[in-house]
Amino acid sequence: MSQITKKAMASSLKKLLETKTLSKITVGDITDDCEINRHTFYYHFQDIYDLIDWIYKNETEKFLKENDTYETWQQGVRALFEYALANKSFILNTYHSISKEYLIEHLYQVTYNLLINVVEEQAKGMHVDEKYKKFIADFYKYAFVGMAIDWIDQGMNHDYESLIFNLSTLIEGDFHKALLRFEGKY
């Protein structure tokens, strides 16, 4: 029942963001739309920003976990872009508000989780210190998220497929090459 209530509040917030900016939405607007009381909202979330954080984590976690290998990371990135387009008002409104850091932090976190799994997979059988694996994942995380933020800044209007293709072309084989450079260094 708890997940159903959280999903209902998430849907309400998204619906409200179709016609209002985030700064104009109150907890009361969400609870009125859901036909629940304020106590129920605060039982689940500290504030609207906590709800936003939950939405990002809950709605993107599954498809990224399913695509966290070297062979499938492009599908994970594609799913992230498709999620963004399907939730364009939500993404743009949260991005262009004071909660921008929630979106950016979430992008960093999910991208890092995806990339560290790819790096770990590519490092099997190699002797690479964890700090170098983390460095490689961080390096690509910043590149990926930077490109995604640029895409959002431009209104999410240009083709993300060419972005994924260009990223894939640019880094094909680079995870393994980077690991080889760090192998045996401590």
MARBA-3410 file (N, C-alpha, C, O; in Angstrom, 1 decimal):
186
0.8,-1.2,0.0,0.0,0.0,0.0,0.9,1.3,0.0,0.5,2.3,-0.6 ~ 2.0,1.2,0.7,2.9,2.3,0.8,3.4,2.8,-0.6,3.4,4.0,-0.9 ~ 3.8,1.8,-1.4,4.3,2.1,-2.8,3.2,2.7,-3.6,3.5,3.6,-4.4 ~ 2.0,2.2,-3.5,0.9,2.8,-4.2,0.7,4.2,-3.9,0.4,5.1,-4.8 ~ 0.7,4.5,-2.6,0.5,5.9,-2.2,1.7,6.8,-2.7,1.4,7.9,-3.1
2.9,6.3,-2.6,4.0,7.1,-3.1,3.9,7.3,-4.6,4.2,8.4,-5.1 ~ 3.5,6.3,-5.3,3.3,6.5,-6.8,2.2,7.4,-7.1,2.3,8.2,-8.1 ~ 1.2,7.4,-6.3,0.1,8.4,-6.5,0.5,9.8,-6.3,0.2,10.7,-7.1 ~ 1.3,10.0,-5.3,1.9,11.4,-5.0,2.8,11.8,-6.1,2.9,12.9,-6.6 ~ 3.6,10.8,-6.6,4.5,11.1,-7.7,3.8,11.5,-9.0,4.1,12.5,-9.7
2.7,10.8,-9.3,1.9,11.1,-10.4,1.2,12.4,-10.3,1.1,13.2,-11.3 ~ 0.8,12.8,-9.1,0.2,14.1,-8.9,1.2,15.2,-9.1,0.9,16.2,-9.8 ~ 2.4,15.0,-8.6,3.4,16.1,-8.8,3.7,16.2,-10.3,3.8,17.4,-10.8 ~ 3.8,15.1,-11.0,4.1,15.2,-12.4,3.0,15.9,-13.1,3.2,16.7,-14.0 ~ 1.7,15.6,-12.8,0.6,16.2,-13.4,0.5,17.7,-13.1,0.3,18.5,-14.0
0.8,18.1,-11.9,0.8,19.5,-11.6,1.9,20.2,-12.3,1.7,21.4,-12.6 ~ 3.0,19.6,-12.5,4.1,20.2,-13.2,3.8,20.5,-14.7,4.6,21.2,-15.4 ~ 2.8,19.9,-15.2,2.3,20.1,-16.6,1.8,21.5,-16.7,1.9,22.1,-17.8 ~ 1.3,22.1,-15.6,0.6,23.4,-15.7,1.2,24.5,-14.8,0.9,25.7,-14.9 ~ 2.1,24.0,-13.8,2.7,25.0,-12.9,4.2,24.7,-12.8,4.6,23.6,-13.1
4.9,25.8,-12.3,6.3,25.6,-12.0,6.4,24.9,-10.7,5.5,25.0,-9.9 ~ 7.5,24.3,-10.4,7.7,23.7,-9.1,7.6,24.6,-8.0,7.0,24.3,-6.9 ~ 8.1,25.9,-8.1,8.0,26.8,-7.0,6.6,27.2,-6.6,6.3,27.7,-5.6 ~ 5.6,26.9,-7.5,4.2,27.3,-7.3,3.4,26.1,-6.7,2.2,26.3,-6.4 ~ 4.0,24.9,-6.6,3.3,23.7,-6.1,3.6,23.6,-4.7,4.7,23.7,-4.2
2.5,23.3,-3.9,2.6,23.1,-2.5,2.3,21.6,-2.2,1.7,20.9,-3.0 ~ 2.6,21.2,-1.0,2.2,19.9,-0.5,0.7,19.8,-0.5,0.2,18.7,-0.9 ~ 0.0,20.8,-0.2,-1.4,20.9,-0.3,-2.0,20.6,-1.7,-3.0,19.9,-1.8 ~ -1.3,21.1,-2.7,-1.7,20.8,-4.1,-1.6,19.3,-4.3,-2.5,18.8,-5.0 ~ -0.6,18.7,-3.9,-0.3,17.3,-4.2,-1.4,16.5,-3.4,-2.0,15.6,-4.0
-1.6,16.8,-2.1,-2.5,16.0,-1.3,-3.9,16.2,-1.8,-4.7,15.2,-1.8 ~ -4.3,17.4,-2.2,-5.6,17.6,-2.8,-5.8,16.8,-4.1,-6.9,16.2,-4.2 ~ -4.8,16.8,-4.9,-4.9,16.0,-6.2,-5.0,14.5,-5.9,-5.8,13.8,-6.6 ~ -4.3,14.1,-4.9,-4.4,12.6,-4.5,-5.5,12.2,-3.7,-5.9,11.1,-3.5 ~ -6.2,13.3,-3.1,-7.3,13.0,-2.1,-6.8,12.3,-0.9,-7.4,11.3,-0.5
-5.6,12.7,-0.4,-5.1,12.2,0.9,-4.8,13.4,1.8,-4.9,14.5,1.3 ~ -4.6,13.1,3.0,-4.3,14.2,3.9,-2.8,14.5,4.0,-2.0,13.7,3.6 ~ -2.5,15.7,4.5,-1.1,16.1,4.6,-0.3,15.2,5.5,0.9,15.0,5.2 ~ -0.9,14.6,6.5,-0.2,13.7,7.4,0.4,12.5,6.6,1.5,12.1,6.8 ~ -0.5,12.0,5.6,0.0,10.9,4.8,1.2,11.3,4.0,2.1,10.5,3.8
1.2,12.5,3.4,2.3,13.0,2.6,3.6,13.0,3.5,4.6,12.4,3.2 ~ 3.4,13.6,4.7,4.6,13.7,5.6,5.0,12.4,6.2,6.1,12.3,6.7 ~ 4.1,11.4,6.2,4.5,10.1,6.7,5.5,9.5,5.7,6.4,8.7,6.2 ~ 5.4,9.8,4.4,6.2,9.2,3.4,7.4,10.1,3.0,8.5,9.5,2.7 ~ 7.2,11.4,3.0,8.3,12.3,2.5,8.4,13.5,3.5,7.5,13.9,4.1
9.7,14.0,3.6,9.9,15.2,4.4,9.4,16.4,3.7,8.9,17.3,4.4 ~ 9.5,16.5,2.4,9.0,17.6,1.7,8.9,17.3,0.2,9.1,16.1,-0.2 ~ 8.6,18.2,-0.6,8.4,18.0,-2.1,9.8,17.5,-2.7,9.8,16.7,-3.6 ~ 10.9,18.0,-2.2,12.2,17.7,-2.8,12.5,16.2,-2.4,13.2,15.6,-3.2 ~ 12.1,15.8,-1.3,12.3,14.3,-1.0,11.4,13.5,-1.9,11.9,12.4,-2.3
10.3,13.9,-2.3,9.4,13.2,-3.3,10.1,13.2,-4.6,10.1,12.2,-5.3 ~ 10.7,14.3,-5.0,11.4,14.4,-6.3,12.6,13.4,-6.3,12.8,12.7,-7.3 ~ 13.3,13.4,-5.2,14.4,12.4,-5.1,13.9,11.0,-5.2,14.5,10.2,-5.9 ~ 12.8,10.7,-4.6,12.2,9.3,-4.6,11.8,9.0,-6.1,12.1,7.9,-6.5 ~ 11.2,9.9,-6.7,10.8,9.7,-8.1,12.0,9.3,-9.0,12.0,8.3,-9.7
13.0,10.2,-8.9,14.2,9.9,-9.8,14.8,8.5,-9.5,15.1,7.7,-10.4 ~ 15.0,8.2,-8.2,15.6,6.9,-7.8,14.7,5.7,-8.2,15.1,4.8,-8.8 ~ 13.4,5.8,-7.9,12.5,4.8,-8.1,12.2,4.5,-9.6,12.1,3.3,-10.0 ~ 12.1,5.5,-10.4,11.7,5.3,-11.8,12.9,5.0,-12.7,12.6,4.6,-13.8 ~ 14.1,5.2,-12.3,15.2,4.9,-13.2,16.1,3.7,-12.8,16.8,3.2,-13.6
15.9,3.3,-11.6,16.8,2.2,-11.0,16.7,0.9,-11.8,17.7,0.3,-12.1 ~ 15.5,0.5,-12.1,15.3,-0.8,-12.7,16.0,-0.9,-14.1,16.7,-1.9,-14.4 ~ 15.7,0.0,-15.0,16.2,-0.2,-16.4,17.7,0.1,-16.4,18.4,-0.4,-17.4 ~ 18.3,0.8,-15.5,19.7,0.9,-15.5,20.4,-0.3,-14.9,21.5,-0.7,-15.4 ~ 19.8,-1.0,-13.9,20.4,-2.2,-13.4,20.4,-3.3,-14.4,21.2,-4.2,-14.4
19.4,-3.3,-15.3,19.3,-4.3,-16.4,20.3,-4.1,-17.5,20.5,-5.0,-18.3 ~ 20.9,-2.9,-17.5,21.8,-2.6,-18.6,23.1,-2.0,-18.1,23.6,-1.0,-18.6 ~ 23.8,-2.7,-17.2,25.0,-2.2,-16.6,26.2,-3.1,-17.0,27.1,-3.3,-16.2 ~ 26.2,-3.6,-18.2,27.4,-4.3,-18.7,28.0,-3.6,-19.9,27.4,-2.6,-20.4 ~ 29.2,-4.0,-20.3,29.9,-3.4,-21.4,29.1,-3.5,-22.7,29.0,-2.6,-23.5
28.4,-4.6,-22.8,27.6,-4.9,-24.0,26.3,-4.1,-24.0,25.7,-3.9,-25.1 ~ 25.8,-3.7,-22.9,24.4,-3.1,-22.8,24.4,-1.7,-22.3,23.3,-1.2,-22.1 ~ 25.5,-1.1,-21.9,25.5,0.2,-21.3,24.8,1.2,-22.2,24.1,2.2,-21.7 ~ 24.9,1.1,-23.5,24.2,2.0,-24.4,22.7,2.0,-24.2,22.0,3.0,-24.3 ~ 22.2,0.8,-24.0,20.7,0.6,-23.8,20.3,1.3,-22.5,19.2,1.9,-22.4
21.2,1.2,-21.5,20.9,1.9,-20.2,20.9,3.4,-20.4,20.0,4.1,-19.9 ~ 21.8,4.0,-21.2,21.9,5.4,-21.4,20.7,5.8,-22.3,20.0,6.8,-22.0 ~ 20.3,5.0,-23.3,19.2,5.2,-24.1,17.9,5.2,-23.3,17.0,6.1,-23.4 ~ 17.8,4.3,-22.4,16.6,4.2,-21.5,16.5,5.5,-20.6,15.4,6.0,-20.4 ~ 17.6,6.0,-20.2,17.6,7.2,-19.4,17.1,8.4,-20.2,16.3,9.2,-19.8
17.6,8.5,-21.5,17.1,9.6,-22.4,15.6,9.4,-22.7,14.9,10.4,-22.7 ~ 15.2,8.2,-22.9,13.8,7.9,-23.2,12.9,8.3,-22.0,11.8,8.8,-22.1 ~ 13.4,7.9,-20.8,12.7,8.3,-19.6,12.6,9.8,-19.5,11.5,10.4,-19.2 ~ 13.7,10.5,-19.8,13.6,12.0,-19.7,12.6,12.6,-20.7,11.9,13.5,-20.3 ~ 12.6,12.0,-21.9,11.6,12.5,-22.9,10.1,12.2,-22.5,9.3,13.1,-22.6
9.9,11.0,-21.9,8.6,10.7,-21.5,8.1,11.5,-20.3,6.9,11.6,-20.0 ~ 9.1,12.1,-19.6,8.8,12.9,-18.4,9.4,14.3,-18.5,9.9,14.9,-17.6 ~ 9.2,14.8,-19.7,9.9,16.1,-20.1,9.5,17.2,-19.2,10.4,18.0,-18.8 ~ 8.2,17.4,-18.9,7.8,18.5,-18.0,8.4,18.4,-16.6,8.9,19.4,-16.1 ~ 8.4,17.2,-16.1,9.0,16.9,-14.8,10.5,17.2,-14.8,11.0,17.9,-13.9
11.2,16.7,-15.8,12.6,16.9,-15.9,13.0,18.4,-16.0,13.8,19.0,-15.3 ~ 12.3,19.1,-17.0,12.6,20.5,-17.2,12.2,21.4,-16.1,13.0,22.3,-15.7 ~ 11.1,21.1,-15.5,10.7,21.9,-14.3,11.6,21.7,-13.1,11.9,22.7,-12.4 ~ 12.0,20.5,-12.8,12.9,20.3,-11.7,14.3,20.8,-12.0,14.9,21.3,-11.1 ~ 14.7,20.7,-13.3,16.0,21.2,-13.6,16.1,22.7,-13.6,17.1,23.3,-13.1
15.0,23.4,-14.0,15.0,24.8,-14.0,14.5,25.4,-12.7,14.0,26.6,-12.7 ~ 14.6,24.7,-11.6,14.2,25.2,-10.3,15.3,25.0,-9.3,16.4,24.6,-9.7 ~ 15.0,25.3,-8.1,16.1,25.2,-7.0,16.4,23.7,-6.8,17.4,23.4,-6.1 ~ 15.6,22.8,-7.3,15.9,21.4,-7.1,16.7,20.8,-8.2,16.8,19.6,-8.4 ~ 17.3,21.7,-9.0,18.2,21.2,-10.1,19.3,20.3,-9.6,19.6,19.3,-10.3
19.8,20.5,-8.4,20.8,19.6,-7.8,20.3,18.2,-7.6,21.2,17.3,-7.7 ~ 19.0,18.0,-7.4,18.5,16.6,-7.2,18.7,15.9,-8.5,19.1,14.7,-8.5 ~ 18.3,16.5,-9.6,18.4,15.9,-10.9,19.9,15.6,-11.2,20.3,14.5,-11.6 ~ 20.8,16.6,-11.1,22.2,16.4,-11.4,22.8,15.4,-10.5,23.5,14.5,-11.0 ~ 22.5,15.4,-9.2,23.1,14.4,-8.3,22.6,13.0,-8.7,23.4,12.1,-8.7
21.3,12.9,-9.1,20.8,11.6,-9.5,21.5,11.1,-10.7,21.9,10.0,-10.8 ~ 21.7,12.0,-11.7,22.4,11.6,-12.9,23.8,11.1,-12.6,24.2,10.1,-13.2 ~ 24.5,11.9,-11.7,25.8,11.4,-11.4,25.8,10.1,-10.7,26.6,9.2,-11.1 ~ 24.9,9.9,-9.8,24.8,8.6,-9.1,24.5,7.4,-10.0,25.2,6.4,-10.0 ~ 23.4,7.5,-10.8,23.0,6.4,-11.7,24.1,6.2,-12.8,24.3,5.0,-13.1
24.6,7.2,-13.3,25.7,7.1,-14.3,26.9,6.4,-13.8,27.5,5.5,-14.4 ~ 27.3,6.8,-12.6,28.5,6.2,-11.9,28.2,4.7,-11.7,29.0,3.8,-12.0 ~ 27.0,4.4,-11.1,26.7,3.0,-10.9,26.7,2.1,-12.1,27.2,1.0,-12.1 ~ 26.2,2.7,-13.2,26.2,2.0,-14.5,27.7,1.8,-14.9,28.1,0.7,-15.3 ~ 28.5,2.8,-14.9,29.9,2.8,-15.4,30.8,2.0,-14.5,31.7,1.3,-15.0
30.6,2.0,-13.2,31.5,1.2,-12.4,31.3,-0.3,-12.6,32.2,-1.0,-12.5 ~ 30.1,-0.6,-12.9,29.8,-2.1,-13.2,30.5,-2.4,-14.5,31.0,-3.5,-14.6 ~ 30.5,-1.5,-15.5,31.1,-1.8,-16.8,32.7,-1.9,-16.5,33.3,-2.8,-17.1 ~ 33.2,-1.0,-15.8,34.6,-1.0,-15.5,35.0,-2.3,-14.7,36.0,-2.9,-15.1 ~ 34.2,-2.7,-13.7,34.5,-3.9,-13.0,34.5,-5.1,-13.9,35.3,-6.0,-13.8
33.5,-5.1,-14.8,33.4,-6.2,-15.7,34.6,-6.3,-16.6,35.2,-7.4,-16.9 ~ 35.1,-5.2,-17.1,36.2,-5.1,-18.0,37.5,-5.4,-17.3,38.5,-5.8,-17.9 ~ 37.6,-5.2,-16.0,38.8,-5.4,-15.2,38.9,-6.8,-14.7,39.9,-7.2,-14.0 ~ 38.0,-7.7,-15.0,38.1,-9.1,-14.5,39.4,-9.7,-15.0,39.8,-9.6,-16.2 ~ 40.1,-10.3,-14.1,41.4,-10.9,-14.4,42.6,-10.0,-14.4,43.7,-10.4,-14.6
42.3,-8.7,-14.2,43.4,-7.7,-14.2,43.6,-7.3,-12.7,42.8,-7.5,-11.8 ~ 44.8,-6.7,-12.5,45.2,-6.3,-11.1,45.2,-4.7,-11.2,46.3,-4.1,-11.4 ~ 44.0,-4.2,-11.0,43.9,-2.7,-11.0,43.3,-2.3,-9.7,42.3,-2.7,-9.2 ~ 44.0,-1.4,-9.0,43.6,-0.8,-7.8,42.2,-0.2,-7.9,41.9,0.4,-8.9 ~ 41.4,-0.3,-6.8,40.0,0.2,-6.8,40.0,1.7,-7.1,39.1,2.2,-7.7
41.0,2.4,-6.6,41.0,3.9,-6.8,41.1,4.2,-8.3,40.5,5.2,-8.7 ~ 41.8,3.4,-9.1,41.9,3.7,-10.5,40.6,3.3,-11.2,40.1,4.0,-12.2 ~ 39.9,2.2,-10.8,38.6,1.9,-11.3,37.6,3.0,-11.1,36.9,3.4,-12.0 ~ 37.6,3.5,-9.9,36.8,4.6,-9.5,37.1,5.8,-10.4,36.2,6.5,-10.8 ~ 38.4,6.1,-10.6,38.8,7.3,-11.4,38.2,7.1,-12.8,37.7,8.1,-13.4
38.3,6.0,-13.4,37.9,5.7,-14.8,36.4,6.0,-14.8,35.9,6.6,-15.7 ~ 35.6,5.4,-13.9,34.2,5.5,-13.8,33.8,7.0,-13.6,32.9,7.5,-14.3 ~ 34.5,7.7,-12.7,34.2,9.1,-12.5,34.5,9.9,-13.8,33.7,10.8,-14.1 ~ 35.6,9.7,-14.4,35.9,10.4,-15.7,34.8,10.3,-16.7,34.3,11.3,-17.2 ~ 34.3,9.1,-17.0,33.3,8.9,-17.9,31.9,9.5,-17.4,31.1,9.9,-18.2
31.7,9.3,-16.1,30.5,9.9,-15.5,30.4,11.4,-15.8,29.3,11.8,-16.2 ~ 31.4,12.1,-15.6,31.4,13.5,-15.8,31.2,13.9,-17.3,30.5,14.8,-17.6 ~ 31.7,13.1,-18.1,31.5,13.3,-19.6,30.1,13.0,-20.0,29.4,13.8,-20.6 ~ 29.5,11.9,-19.5,28.2,11.5,-19.8,27.2,12.5,-19.3,26.3,13.0,-20.0 ~ 27.3,12.9,-18.0,26.4,13.8,-17.4,26.5,15.2,-18.0,25.5,15.9,-18.2
27.7,15.6,-18.3,27.9,16.9,-18.9,27.1,17.0,-20.3,26.5,18.0,-20.6 ~ 27.2,15.9,-21.0,26.5,15.8,-22.3,24.9,15.8,-22.1,24.2,16.5,-22.8 ~ 24.5,15.1,-21.1,23.1,15.0,-20.7,22.6,16.4,-20.3,21.5,16.8,-20.7 ~ 23.3,17.1,-19.5,22.9,18.4,-19.0,22.9,19.4,-20.1,21.9,20.2,-20.2 ~ 23.8,19.3,-21.1,23.8,20.2,-22.2,22.5,19.9,-23.0,21.9,20.8,-23.5
22.1,18.6,-23.2,20.9,18.2,-23.9,19.7,18.8,-23.2,18.8,19.3,-23.9 ~ 19.6,18.7,-21.9,18.5,19.3,-21.1,18.5,20.8,-21.3,17.4,21.4,-21.5 ~ 19.7,21.5,-21.2,19.7,22.9,-21.3,19.2,23.4,-22.7,18.6,24.5,-22.8 ~ 19.3,22.6,-23.7,18.9,22.9,-25.0,17.4,22.5,-25.2,16.9,22.5,-26.4 ~ 16.7,22.2,-24.1,15.3,21.9,-24.2,14.9,20.4,-24.6,13.8,20.1,-24.9
15.9,19.6,-24.6,15.7,18.1,-24.9,15.1,18.0,-26.3,14.4,17.0,-26.5 ~ 15.5,18.8,-27.2,14.9,18.8,-28.5,15.7,18.1,-29.6,15.2,17.6,-30.6 ~ 17.0,18.0,-29.4,17.8,17.4,-30.5,17.9,15.9,-30.2,17.7,15.4,-29.1 ~ 18.3,15.2,-31.3,18.3,13.7,-31.3,19.4,13.2,-30.3,20.6,13.4,-30.5 ~ 18.9,12.4,-29.3,19.8,11.8,-28.4,20.5,10.6,-28.9,21.5,10.2,-28.4
19.9,10.0,-30.0,20.5,8.8,-30.6,21.9,9.1,-31.1,22.8,8.3,-31.0 ~ 22.0,10.2,-31.8,23.3,10.6,-32.3,24.3,10.8,-31.2,25.5,10.6,-31.4 ~ 23.9,11.4,-30.1,24.7,11.6,-28.9,25.2,10.2,-28.4,26.4,10.1,-28.1 ~ 24.3,9.3,-28.3,24.7,7.9,-27.8,25.7,7.3,-28.8,26.7,6.7,-28.4 ~ 25.4,7.4,-30.1,26.3,6.9,-31.1,27.7,7.5,-31.0,28.7,6.8,-31.0
27.7,8.8,-30.9,29.0,9.5,-30.8,29.8,9.1,-29.5,31.0,8.8,-29.6 ~ 29.1,9.0,-28.4,29.7,8.5,-27.1,30.3,7.1,-27.3,31.4,6.8,-26.9 ~ 29.4,6.2,-27.9,29.8,4.8,-28.1,31.1,4.7,-29.0,32.0,4.0,-28.7 ~ 31.0,5.5,-30.0,32.2,5.5,-31.0,33.4,6.0,-30.3,34.5,5.4,-30.5 ~ 33.3,7.1,-29.6,34.4,7.7,-28.9,35.1,6.8,-27.9,36.3,6.7,-27.8
34.3,6.0,-27.1,34.9,5.3,-26.0,35.0,3.8,-26.3,35.4,3.0,-25.4 ~ 34.6,3.3,-27.5,34.7,1.9,-27.7,36.1,1.4,-27.5,37.1,1.8,-28.1 ~ 36.2,0.4,-26.6,37.5,-0.2,-26.2,38.3,0.6,-25.2,39.3,0.2,-24.7 ~ 37.9,1.9,-24.9,38.7,2.7,-24.0,38.6,2.3,-22.5,39.6,2.5,-21.8 ~ 37.6,1.6,-22.1,37.6,1.2,-20.7,38.7,0.2,-20.5,39.5,0.3,-19.5
38.8,-0.8,-21.4,39.9,-1.8,-21.3,41.3,-1.2,-21.5,42.2,-1.5,-20.7 ~ 41.4,-0.2,-22.4,42.7,0.4,-22.6,43.1,1.2,-21.3,44.3,1.2,-20.9 ~ 42.2,1.9,-20.7,42.5,2.7,-19.5,42.9,1.7,-18.4,43.8,2.0,-17.6 ~ 42.2,0.6,-18.3,42.5,-0.4,-17.2,43.9,-0.9,-17.4,44.6,-1.1,-16.5 ~ 44.2,-1.2,-18.7,45.6,-1.7,-19.0,46.7,-0.7,-18.5,47.7,-1.1,-18.0
46.4,0.6,-18.7,47.4,1.6,-18.3,47.6,1.7,-16.8,48.7,2.0,-16.3 ~ 46.5,1.3,-16.1,46.6,1.4,-14.6,46.9,0.1,-14.0,47.2,0.0,-12.8 ~ 47.0,-1.0,-14.8,47.2,-2.3,-14.2,48.6,-2.4,-13.5,49.6,-1.9,-14.1 ~ 48.6,-2.9,-12.3,49.8,-3.1,-11.6,50.3,-1.9,-10.8,51.2,-1.9,-10.1 ~ 49.6,-0.7,-11.0,50.0,0.5,-10.3,49.2,0.6,-9.0,48.0,0.4,-9.0
50.0,0.9,-8.0,49.3,1.1,-6.7,49.8,2.3,-6.1,49.5,2.7,-4.9
END
